[in-house]
Amino acid sequence: MTYLAHTAHAQLGALWLAFIGWTLTAMALGLIQWRVWLVSDRGVISSGVAWVGIWRACFNSHTLVTPGFRVMHCEYISLTEVFTPPEIVAGQVLMLLSLLAGLSGTAVGVYGLRNVYFGMKSSSVRLVFSTTGALCLLAAIMSLTPLLWNLSSVVTNQTINFPPEFKMPQAPHSQHVGSGIGVGLVGTVLMIISGIIFCTYRLPARSWPSLKEEAHLDSPVQPVTDSRGGVTSSGGKDNPAFESQEHFSYTQV
């Protein structure tokens, strides 16, 4: 089979980028700091800062405490609640799908690089790398949509009508983008770069021999003894005309 390990160094680096991007996307999914609300009334929100993620809304309080969060009070944002804005609904659905697509793309990339570095099924390497790139780009698109949507909501100072049990104000004094969106955007960019590198892979125009073929070509020629006791080369081919002339010379003598 064709030896292709020297052609996939960029794809090996792209696999690491995809893995890091996927990890950052998973981190962004769990962070609550997507939107940072600054509030003026500190009667309940003691620190004056509340965080709104795509799964929970939290703030520090000395009067309200959620078990397991010490002085932090958190409320879960359900997908089916009426007050849940569409950008958060999109974030809950698309970010999970992005993780699944990114994980699948990484797994396919590992399989493709295994075939390359072990000299297996070289004819399908191009298809495998293209599939990896497509899955990485799909994951990036699915995560980029809610990230930019929530970013736009923060920039335009959109509010959320939380129910009373959330203890959140109807509107913040001001708000800014949290680290969750930033981490998600960095992961998305890495996934895009990785997907482009995988999709641009091309098989070399000149086929390089496999390791087995190179070993066969480099092996010394073993001498072979003919029927008359002479030494001939195993890599050559006998010349019939020369043999008949040699036989004629022996007959004349």
ABEGO torsion letter per residue (X at the ends): XBBAAAAAAAAAAAAAAAAAAAAAAAAAAABABABBBBBABAAABAAGBBBBBAABBBBBBAABBBBGAEABBBBBBBAABAABBAAAAAAAAAAAAAAAAAAAAAAAAAAAAAAAAAGBGAAAAAAAAAAAAAAAAAAAAAAAAAAAAAAAAAAAGBBBBBBAAAGBBABBABBBBBAAAAAAAAAAAAAAAAAAAAAABBBBABBBBBAAAAAAAABBBBBBBBAAGBBBBAABBBBAAAAAAAAAAAAAX
